């Protein structure tokens, strides 16, 4: 991948972040968060973005497995 392509992709993903952030109050629009989002797609670890196990819940896959075992 060329440097120009990487730069293009980074700009494109940051623009996507700024469009998406309007719907998520936990994200603030600053360049640092846009860069974090561009690198790995997550900005925070709130209950919407983070791992549900940290809050004591099961993941969706684990919930489905439990339901399949009960039937």
PDB file of N, CA, C and O in Angstrom:
ATOM      1  N   UNK A   1       0.849  -1.167   0.000  1.00  0.00           N
ATOM      2  CA  UNK A   1       0.000   0.000   0.000  1.00  0.00           C
ATOM      3  C   UNK A   1       0.901   1.239   0.000  1.00  0.00           C
ATOM      4  O   UNK A   1       1.882   1.315   0.741  1.00  0.00           O
ATOM      5  N   UNK A   2       0.556   2.170  -0.818  1.00  0.00           N
ATOM      6  CA  UNK A   2       1.382   3.361  -0.934  1.00  0.00           C
ATOM      7  C   UNK A   2       1.070   4.351   0.181  1.00  0.00           C
ATOM      8  O   UNK A   2       0.033   4.262   0.838  1.00  0.00           O
ATOM      9  N   UNK A   3       1.964   5.277   0.377  1.00  0.00           N
ATOM     10  CA  UNK A   3       1.769   6.308   1.395  1.00  0.00           C
ATOM     11  C   UNK A   3       0.530   7.155   1.070  1.00  0.00           C
ATOM     12  O   UNK A   3      -0.229   7.533   1.962  1.00  0.00           O
ATOM     13  N   UNK A   4       0.344   7.439  -0.213  1.00  0.00           N
ATOM     14  CA  UNK A   4      -0.818   8.230  -0.623  1.00  0.00           C
ATOM     15  C   UNK A   4      -2.118   7.500  -0.288  1.00  0.00           C
ATOM     16  O   UNK A   4      -3.083   8.128   0.150  1.00  0.00           O
ATOM     17  N   UNK A   5      -2.153   6.197  -0.486  1.00  0.00           N
ATOM     18  CA  UNK A   5      -3.357   5.425  -0.173  1.00  0.00           C
ATOM     19  C   UNK A   5      -3.622   5.413   1.332  1.00  0.00           C
ATOM     20  O   UNK A   5      -4.765   5.553   1.767  1.00  0.00           O
ATOM     21  N   UNK A   6      -2.560   5.245   2.123  1.00  0.00           N
ATOM     22  CA  UNK A   6      -2.735   5.272   3.586  1.00  0.00           C
ATOM     23  C   UNK A   6      -3.258   6.618   4.042  1.00  0.00           C
ATOM     24  O   UNK A   6      -4.154   6.678   4.885  1.00  0.00           O
ATOM     25  N   UNK A   7      -2.722   7.693   3.506  1.00  0.00           N
ATOM     26  CA  UNK A   7      -3.185   9.036   3.879  1.00  0.00           C
ATOM     27  C   UNK A   7      -4.643   9.240   3.460  1.00  0.00           C
ATOM     28  O   UNK A   7      -5.434   9.810   4.211  1.00  0.00           O
ATOM     29  N   UNK A   8      -4.988   8.778   2.276  1.00  0.00           N
ATOM     30  CA  UNK A   8      -6.366   8.890   1.806  1.00  0.00           C
ATOM     31  C   UNK A   8      -7.312   8.126   2.734  1.00  0.00           C
ATOM     32  O   UNK A   8      -8.359   8.643   3.123  1.00  0.00           O
ATOM     33  N   UNK A   9      -6.939   6.894   3.085  1.00  0.00           N
ATOM     34  CA  UNK A   9      -7.778   6.086   3.961  1.00  0.00           C
ATOM     35  C   UNK A   9      -7.933   6.730   5.331  1.00  0.00           C
ATOM     36  O   UNK A   9      -9.024   6.710   5.901  1.00  0.00           O
ATOM     37  N   UNK A  10      -6.859   7.300   5.867  1.00  0.00           N
ATOM     38  CA  UNK A  10      -6.933   7.951   7.171  1.00  0.00           C
ATOM     39  C   UNK A  10      -7.877   9.141   7.122  1.00  0.00           C
ATOM     40  O   UNK A  10      -8.703   9.313   8.018  1.00  0.00           O
ATOM     41  N   UNK A  11      -7.763   9.964   6.088  1.00  0.00           N
ATOM     42  CA  UNK A  11      -8.675  11.111   5.951  1.00  0.00           C
ATOM     43  C   UNK A  11     -10.120  10.657   5.802  1.00  0.00           C
ATOM     44  O   UNK A  11     -11.026  11.259   6.378  1.00  0.00           O
ATOM     45  N   UNK A  12     -10.336   9.600   5.034  1.00  0.00           N
ATOM     46  CA  UNK A  12     -11.683   9.083   4.810  1.00  0.00           C
ATOM     47  C   UNK A  12     -12.295   8.560   6.111  1.00  0.00           C
ATOM     48  O   UNK A  12     -13.464   8.817   6.399  1.00  0.00           O
ATOM     49  N   UNK A  13     -11.513   7.839   6.881  1.00  0.00           N
ATOM     50  CA  UNK A  13     -12.030   7.271   8.129  1.00  0.00           C
ATOM     51  C   UNK A  13     -12.264   8.364   9.167  1.00  0.00           C
ATOM     52  O   UNK A  13     -13.230   8.293   9.926  1.00  0.00           O
ATOM     53  N   UNK A  14     -11.394   9.375   9.212  1.00  0.00           N
ATOM     54  CA  UNK A  14     -11.610  10.495  10.133  1.00  0.00           C
ATOM     55  C   UNK A  14     -12.872  11.263   9.763  1.00  0.00           C
ATOM     56  O   UNK A  14     -13.613  11.694  10.646  1.00  0.00           O
ATOM     57  N   UNK A  15     -13.122  11.438   8.482  1.00  0.00           N
ATOM     58  CA  UNK A  15     -14.352  12.109   8.048  1.00  0.00           C
ATOM     59  C   UNK A  15     -15.571  11.287   8.471  1.00  0.00           C
ATOM     60  O   UNK A  15     -16.590  11.844   8.881  1.00  0.00           O
ATOM     61  N   UNK A  16     -15.463   9.970   8.370  1.00  0.00           N
ATOM     62  CA  UNK A  16     -16.546   9.089   8.817  1.00  0.00           C
ATOM     63  C   UNK A  16     -16.777   9.249  10.317  1.00  0.00           C
ATOM     64  O   UNK A  16     -17.920   9.262  10.776  1.00  0.00           O
ATOM     65  N   UNK A  17     -15.693   9.369  11.076  1.00  0.00           N
ATOM     66  CA  UNK A  17     -15.812   9.576  12.517  1.00  0.00           C
ATOM     67  C   UNK A  17     -16.593  10.846  12.819  1.00  0.00           C
ATOM     68  O   UNK A  17     -17.486  10.835  13.666  1.00  0.00           O
ATOM     69  N   UNK A  18     -16.267  11.940  12.138  1.00  0.00           N
ATOM     70  CA  UNK A  18     -16.940  13.205  12.401  1.00  0.00           C
ATOM     71  C   UNK A  18     -18.415  13.125  12.027  1.00  0.00           C
ATOM     72  O   UNK A  18     -19.241  13.787  12.655  1.00  0.00           O
ATOM     73  N   UNK A  19     -18.768  12.326  11.013  1.00  0.00           N
ATOM     74  CA  UNK A  19     -20.177  12.135  10.676  1.00  0.00           C
ATOM     75  C   UNK A  19     -20.874  11.292  11.736  1.00  0.00           C
ATOM     76  O   UNK A  19     -22.003  11.589  12.127  1.00  0.00           O
ATOM     77  N   UNK A  20     -20.196  10.230  12.205  1.00  0.00           N
ATOM     78  CA  UNK A  20     -20.804   9.322  13.176  1.00  0.00           C
ATOM     79  C   UNK A  20     -20.954   9.936  14.555  1.00  0.00           C
ATOM     80  O   UNK A  20     -21.898   9.610  15.274  1.00  0.00           O
ATOM     81  N   UNK A  21     -20.051  10.810  14.932  1.00  0.00           N
ATOM     82  CA  UNK A  21     -20.037  11.297  16.308  1.00  0.00           C
ATOM     83  C   UNK A  21     -21.279  12.092  16.653  1.00  0.00           C
ATOM     84  O   UNK A  21     -21.594  12.248  17.832  1.00  0.00           O
ATOM     85  N   UNK A  22     -21.986  12.595  15.672  1.00  0.00           N
ATOM     86  CA  UNK A  22     -23.210  13.343  15.961  1.00  0.00           C
ATOM     87  C   UNK A  22     -24.227  12.479  16.693  1.00  0.00           C
ATOM     88  O   UNK A  22     -25.059  13.010  17.428  1.00  0.00           O
ATOM     89  N   UNK A  23     -24.184  11.167  16.512  1.00  0.00           N
ATOM     90  CA  UNK A  23     -25.169  10.271  17.095  1.00  0.00           C
ATOM     91  C   UNK A  23     -24.716   9.643  18.416  1.00  0.00           C
ATOM     92  O   UNK A  23     -25.502   8.966  19.078  1.00  0.00           O
ATOM     93  N   UNK A  24     -23.473   9.860  18.798  1.00  0.00           N
ATOM     94  CA  UNK A  24     -22.945   9.273  20.027  1.00  0.00           C
ATOM     95  C   UNK A  24     -22.444  10.393  20.932  1.00  0.00           C
ATOM     96  O   UNK A  24     -21.435  11.034  20.640  1.00  0.00           O
ATOM     97  N   UNK A  25     -23.146  10.619  22.019  1.00  0.00           N
ATOM     98  CA  UNK A  25     -22.788  11.707  22.909  1.00  0.00           C
ATOM     99  C   UNK A  25     -21.498  11.443  23.668  1.00  0.00           C
ATOM    100  O   UNK A  25     -20.864  12.382  24.150  1.00  0.00           O
ATOM    101  N   UNK A  26     -21.102  10.192  23.783  1.00  0.00           N
ATOM    102  CA  UNK A  26     -19.903   9.893  24.559  1.00  0.00           C
ATOM    103  C   UNK A  26     -18.631  10.225  23.785  1.00  0.00           C
ATOM    104  O   UNK A  26     -17.553  10.283  24.377  1.00  0.00           O
ATOM    105  N   UNK A  27     -18.731  10.441  22.489  1.00  0.00           N
ATOM    106  CA  UNK A  27     -17.563  10.804  21.696  1.00  0.00           C
ATOM    107  C   UNK A  27     -17.489  12.307  21.564  1.00  0.00           C
ATOM    108  O   UNK A  27     -18.495  12.959  21.285  1.00  0.00           O
ATOM    109  N   UNK A  28     -16.333  12.854  21.758  1.00  0.00           N
ATOM    110  CA  UNK A  28     -16.144  14.281  21.527  1.00  0.00           C
ATOM    111  C   UNK A  28     -15.393  14.466  20.224  1.00  0.00           C
ATOM    112  O   UNK A  28     -14.618  13.606  19.804  1.00  0.00           O
ATOM    113  N   UNK A  29     -15.634  15.590  19.600  1.00  0.00           N
ATOM    114  CA  UNK A  29     -14.974  15.827  18.312  1.00  0.00           C
ATOM    115  C   UNK A  29     -13.674  16.568  18.546  1.00  0.00           C
ATOM    116  O   UNK A  29     -13.645  17.798  18.586  1.00  0.00           O
ATOM    117  N   UNK A  30     -12.629  15.833  18.695  1.00  0.00           N
ATOM    118  CA  UNK A  30     -11.308  16.432  18.723  1.00  0.00           C
ATOM    119  C   UNK A  30     -10.384  15.562  17.883  1.00  0.00           C
ATOM    120  O   UNK A  30     -10.678  14.390  17.650  1.00  0.00           O
ATOM    121  N   UNK A  31      -9.289  16.117  17.435  1.00  0.00           N
ATOM    122  CA  UNK A  31      -8.406  15.354  16.544  1.00  0.00           C
ATOM    123  C   UNK A  31      -7.867  14.069  17.161  1.00  0.00           C
ATOM    124  O   UNK A  31      -7.634  13.095  16.446  1.00  0.00           O
ATOM    125  N   UNK A  32      -7.665  14.052  18.470  1.00  0.00           N
ATOM    126  CA  UNK A  32      -7.140  12.845  19.107  1.00  0.00           C
ATOM    127  C   UNK A  32      -8.134  11.698  18.977  1.00  0.00           C
ATOM    128  O   UNK A  32      -7.753  10.586  18.609  1.00  0.00           O
ATOM    129  N   UNK A  33      -9.408  11.960  19.277  1.00  0.00           N
ATOM    130  CA  UNK A  33     -10.406  10.903  19.164  1.00  0.00           C
ATOM    131  C   UNK A  33     -10.602  10.469  17.719  1.00  0.00           C
ATOM    132  O   UNK A  33     -10.835   9.290  17.451  1.00  0.00           O
ATOM    133  N   UNK A  34     -10.511  11.406  16.792  1.00  0.00           N
ATOM    134  CA  UNK A  34     -10.621  11.037  15.378  1.00  0.00           C
ATOM    135  C   UNK A  34      -9.463  10.117  14.987  1.00  0.00           C
ATOM    136  O   UNK A  34      -9.657   9.161  14.237  1.00  0.00           O
ATOM    137  N   UNK A  35      -8.264  10.402  15.489  1.00  0.00           N
ATOM    138  CA  UNK A  35      -7.115   9.552  15.198  1.00  0.00           C
ATOM    139  C   UNK A  35      -7.254   8.181  15.822  1.00  0.00           C
ATOM    140  O   UNK A  35      -6.906   7.179  15.197  1.00  0.00           O
ATOM    141  N   UNK A  36      -7.761   8.118  17.052  1.00  0.00           N
ATOM    142  CA  UNK A  36      -7.987   6.820  17.683  1.00  0.00           C
ATOM    143  C   UNK A  36      -8.993   6.005  16.892  1.00  0.00           C
ATOM    144  O   UNK A  36      -8.801   4.809  16.673  1.00  0.00           O
ATOM    145  N   UNK A  37     -10.060   6.653  16.467  1.00  0.00           N
ATOM    146  CA  UNK A  37     -11.075   5.955  15.692  1.00  0.00           C
ATOM    147  C   UNK A  37     -10.503   5.458  14.370  1.00  0.00           C
ATOM    148  O   UNK A  37     -10.810   4.348  13.934  1.00  0.00           O
ATOM    149  N   UNK A  38      -9.669   6.283  13.732  1.00  0.00           N
ATOM    150  CA  UNK A  38      -9.084   5.896  12.445  1.00  0.00           C
ATOM    151  C   UNK A  38      -8.159   4.698  12.600  1.00  0.00           C
ATOM    152  O   UNK A  38      -8.043   3.892  11.678  1.00  0.00           O
ATOM    153  N   UNK A  39      -7.499   4.563  13.747  1.00  0.00           N
ATOM    154  CA  UNK A  39      -6.551   3.465  13.932  1.00  0.00           C
ATOM    155  C   UNK A  39      -7.225   2.154  14.317  1.00  0.00           C
ATOM    156  O   UNK A  39      -6.830   1.097  13.825  1.00  0.00           O
ATOM    157  N   UNK A  40      -8.232   2.199  15.184  1.00  0.00           N
ATOM    158  CA  UNK A  40      -8.823   0.935  15.599  1.00  0.00           C
ATOM    159  C   UNK A  40     -10.323   0.958  15.792  1.00  0.00           C
ATOM    160  O   UNK A  40     -10.879  -0.029  16.275  1.00  0.00           O
ATOM    161  N   UNK A  41     -11.006   2.031  15.439  1.00  0.00           N
ATOM    162  CA  UNK A  41     -12.460   2.013  15.412  1.00  0.00           C
ATOM    163  C   UNK A  41     -13.165   2.225  16.732  1.00  0.00           C
ATOM    164  O   UNK A  41     -14.396   2.256  16.763  1.00  0.00           O
ATOM    165  N   UNK A  42     -12.443   2.370  17.810  1.00  0.00           N
ATOM    166  CA  UNK A  42     -13.069   2.620  19.105  1.00  0.00           C
ATOM    167  C   UNK A  42     -12.443   3.864  19.722  1.00  0.00           C
ATOM    168  O   UNK A  42     -11.248   4.113  19.562  1.00  0.00           O
ATOM    169  N   UNK A  43     -13.245   4.629  20.417  1.00  0.00           N
ATOM    170  CA  UNK A  43     -12.750   5.831  21.065  1.00  0.00           C
ATOM    171  C   UNK A  43     -12.810   5.678  22.574  1.00  0.00           C
ATOM    172  O   UNK A  43     -11.904   6.109  23.287  1.00  0.00           O
ATOM    173  N   UNK A  44     -13.856   5.077  23.046  1.00  0.00           N
ATOM    174  CA  UNK A  44     -14.031   4.990  24.497  1.00  0.00           C
ATOM    175  C   UNK A  44     -14.353   3.548  24.887  1.00  0.00           C
ATOM    176  O   UNK A  44     -14.397   2.655  24.041  1.00  0.00           O
ATOM    177  N   UNK A  45     -14.570   3.348  26.148  1.00  0.00           N
ATOM    178  CA  UNK A  45     -14.946   2.020  26.621  1.00  0.00           C
ATOM    179  C   UNK A  45     -16.276   2.082  27.356  1.00  0.00           C
ATOM    180  O   UNK A  45     -16.475   1.390  28.354  1.00  0.00           O
ATOM    181  N   UNK A  46     -17.180   2.911  26.860  1.00  0.00           N
ATOM    182  CA  UNK A  46     -18.497   3.004  27.486  1.00  0.00           C
ATOM    183  C   UNK A  46     -19.282   1.720  27.227  1.00  0.00           C
ATOM    184  O   UNK A  46     -18.786   0.819  26.551  1.00  0.00           O
ATOM    185  N   UNK A  47     -20.469   1.631  27.745  1.00  0.00           N
ATOM    186  CA  UNK A  47     -21.246   0.412  27.601  1.00  0.00           C
ATOM    187  C   UNK A  47     -21.648   0.149  26.153  1.00  0.00           C
ATOM    188  O   UNK A  47     -21.959  -0.989  25.801  1.00  0.00           O
ATOM    189  N   UNK A  48     -21.648   1.181  25.306  1.00  0.00           N
ATOM    190  CA  UNK A  48     -21.947   0.964  23.893  1.00  0.00           C
ATOM    191  C   UNK A  48     -20.745   0.421  23.139  1.00  0.00           C
ATOM    192  O   UNK A  48     -20.889  -0.411  22.244  1.00  0.00           O
ATOM    193  N   UNK A  49     -19.550   0.898  23.505  1.00  0.00           N
ATOM    194  CA  UNK A  49     -18.349   0.562  22.745  1.00  0.00           C
ATOM    195  C   UNK A  49     -17.531  -0.556  23.362  1.00  0.00           C
ATOM    196  O   UNK A  49     -16.843  -1.281  22.644  1.00  0.00           O
ATOM    197  N   UNK A  50     -17.589  -0.710  24.657  1.00  0.00           N
ATOM    198  CA  UNK A  50     -16.652  -1.575  25.350  1.00  0.00           C
ATOM    199  C   UNK A  50     -17.078  -3.020  25.462  1.00  0.00           C
ATOM    200  O   UNK A  50     -18.062  -3.453  24.861  1.00  0.00           O
ATOM    201  N   UNK A  51     -16.312  -3.753  26.248  1.00  0.00           N
ATOM    202  CA  UNK A  51     -16.533  -5.168  26.474  1.00  0.00           C
ATOM    203  C   UNK A  51     -17.643  -5.332  27.511  1.00  0.00           C
ATOM    204  O   UNK A  51     -17.521  -4.799  28.614  1.00  0.00           O
ATOM    205  N   UNK A  52     -18.722  -6.051  27.194  1.00  0.00           N
ATOM    206  CA  UNK A  52     -19.809  -6.210  28.161  1.00  0.00           C
ATOM    207  C   UNK A  52     -19.403  -7.009  29.397  1.00  0.00           C
ATOM    208  O   UNK A  52     -20.053  -6.898  30.436  1.00  0.00           O
ATOM    209  N   UNK A  53     -18.341  -7.812  29.306  1.00  0.00           N
ATOM    210  CA  UNK A  53     -17.913  -8.589  30.464  1.00  0.00           C
ATOM    211  C   UNK A  53     -17.422  -7.687  31.593  1.00  0.00           C
ATOM    212  O   UNK A  53     -17.522  -8.051  32.764  1.00  0.00           O
ATOM    213  N   UNK A  54     -16.901  -6.531  31.255  1.00  0.00           N
ATOM    214  CA  UNK A  54     -16.448  -5.610  32.297  1.00  0.00           C
ATOM    215  C   UNK A  54     -17.605  -5.156  33.174  1.00  0.00           C
ATOM    216  O   UNK A  54     -17.410  -4.815  34.341  1.00  0.00           O
ATOM    217  N   UNK A  55     -18.813  -5.153  32.612  1.00  0.00           N
ATOM    218  CA  UNK A  55     -19.992  -4.729  33.357  1.00  0.00           C
ATOM    219  C   UNK A  55     -20.739  -5.902  33.965  1.00  0.00           C
ATOM    220  O   UNK A  55     -21.789  -5.718  34.581  1.00  0.00           O
ATOM    221  N   UNK A  56     -20.210  -7.105  33.798  1.00  0.00           N
ATOM    222  CA  UNK A  56     -20.843  -8.281  34.374  1.00  0.00           C
ATOM    223  C   UNK A  56     -21.848  -8.950  33.461  1.00  0.00           C
ATOM    224  O   UNK A  56     -22.570  -9.843  33.905  1.00  0.00           O
ATOM    225  N   UNK A  57     -21.922  -8.552  32.196  1.00  0.00           N
ATOM    226  CA  UNK A  57     -22.848  -9.153  31.251  1.00  0.00           C
ATOM    227  C   UNK A  57     -22.111 -10.158  30.370  1.00  0.00           C
ATOM    228  O   UNK A  57     -20.885 -10.144  30.269  1.00  0.00           O
ATOM    229  N   UNK A  58     -22.892 -11.024  29.741  1.00  0.00           N
ATOM    230  CA  UNK A  58     -22.326 -11.958  28.776  1.00  0.00           C
ATOM    231  C   UNK A  58     -22.339 -11.326  27.392  1.00  0.00           C
ATOM    232  O   UNK A  58     -23.149 -10.442  27.112  1.00  0.00           O
ATOM    233  N   UNK A  59     -21.442 -11.778  26.533  1.00  0.00           N
ATOM    234  CA  UNK A  59     -21.449 -11.300  25.157  1.00  0.00           C
ATOM    235  C   UNK A  59     -22.655 -11.901  24.442  1.00  0.00           C
ATOM    236  O   UNK A  59     -23.267 -12.844  24.945  1.00  0.00           O
ATOM    237  N   UNK A  60     -23.000 -11.362  23.273  1.00  0.00           N
ATOM    238  CA  UNK A  60     -24.140 -11.885  22.525  1.00  0.00           C
ATOM    239  C   UNK A  60     -23.934 -13.342  22.134  1.00  0.00           C
ATOM    240  O   UNK A  60     -24.869 -14.142  22.167  1.00  0.00           O
ATOM    241  N   UNK A  61     -22.707 -13.678  21.766  1.00  0.00           N
ATOM    242  CA  UNK A  61     -22.435 -15.064  21.383  1.00  0.00           C
ATOM    243  C   UNK A  61     -22.638 -15.997  22.573  1.00  0.00           C
ATOM    244  O   UNK A  61     -23.172 -17.095  22.415  1.00  0.00           O
ATOM    245  N   UNK A  62     -22.220 -15.574  23.752  1.00  0.00           N
ATOM    246  CA  UNK A  62     -22.405 -16.401  24.947  1.00  0.00           C
ATOM    247  C   UNK A  62     -23.884 -16.511  25.309  1.00  0.00           C
ATOM    248  O   UNK A  62     -24.332 -17.571  25.748  1.00  0.00           O
ATOM    249  N   UNK A  63     -24.638 -15.449  25.135  1.00  0.00           N
ATOM    250  CA  UNK A  63     -26.075 -15.501  25.406  1.00  0.00           C
ATOM    251  C   UNK A  63     -26.774 -16.467  24.462  1.00  0.00           C
ATOM    252  O   UNK A  63     -27.639 -17.237  24.878  1.00  0.00           O
ATOM    253  N   UNK A  64     -26.395 -16.422  23.188  1.00  0.00           N
ATOM    254  CA  UNK A  64     -26.987 -17.350  22.213  1.00  0.00           C
ATOM    255  C   UNK A  64     -26.635 -18.796  22.543  1.00  0.00           C
ATOM    256  O   UNK A  64     -27.476 -19.683  22.404  1.00  0.00           O
ATOM    257  N   UNK A  65     -25.411 -19.039  22.973  1.00  0.00           N
ATOM    258  CA  UNK A  65     -24.999 -20.392  23.338  1.00  0.00           C
ATOM    259  C   UNK A  65     -25.801 -20.894  24.537  1.00  0.00           C
ATOM    260  O   UNK A  65     -26.186 -22.063  24.571  1.00  0.00           O
ATOM    261  N   UNK A  66     -26.056 -20.042  25.506  1.00  0.00           N
ATOM    262  CA  UNK A  66     -26.844 -20.427  26.668  1.00  0.00           C
ATOM    263  C   UNK A  66     -28.280 -20.764  26.266  1.00  0.00           C
ATOM    264  O   UNK A  66     -28.872 -21.720  26.766  1.00  0.00           O
ATOM    265  N   UNK A  67     -28.829 -19.954  25.347  1.00  0.00           N
ATOM    266  CA  UNK A  67     -30.190 -20.225  24.882  1.00  0.00           C
ATOM    267  C   UNK A  67     -30.256 -21.535  24.098  1.00  0.00           C
ATOM    268  O   UNK A  67     -31.242 -22.266  24.197  1.00  0.00           O
ATOM    269  N   UNK A  68     -29.232 -21.831  23.332  1.00  0.00           N
ATOM    270  CA  UNK A  68     -29.215 -23.082  22.556  1.00  0.00           C
ATOM    271  C   UNK A  68     -29.110 -24.293  23.479  1.00  0.00           C
ATOM    272  O   UNK A  68     -29.681 -25.345  23.192  1.00  0.00           O
ATOM    273  N   UNK A  69     -28.391 -24.149  24.572  1.00  0.00           N
ATOM    274  CA  UNK A  69     -28.257 -25.264  25.513  1.00  0.00           C
ATOM    275  C   UNK A  69     -29.542 -25.513  26.285  1.00  0.00           C
ATOM    276  O   UNK A  69     -29.834 -26.651  26.654  1.00  0.00           O
ATOM    277  N   UNK A  70     -30.306 -24.466  26.530  1.00  0.00           N
ATOM    278  CA  UNK A  70     -31.550 -24.590  27.299  1.00  0.00           C
ATOM    279  C   UNK A  70     -32.647 -25.277  26.492  1.00  0.00           C
ATOM    280  O   UNK A  70     -33.554 -25.878  27.067  1.00  0.00           O
ATOM    281  N   UNK A  71     -32.570 -25.193  25.185  1.00  0.00           N
ATOM    282  CA  UNK A  71     -33.641 -25.756  24.353  1.00  0.00           C
ATOM    283  C   UNK A  71     -33.471 -27.225  24.115  1.00  0.00           C
ATOM    284  O   UNK A  71     -34.292 -27.839  23.434  1.00  0.00           O
TER     285      UNK A  71
END
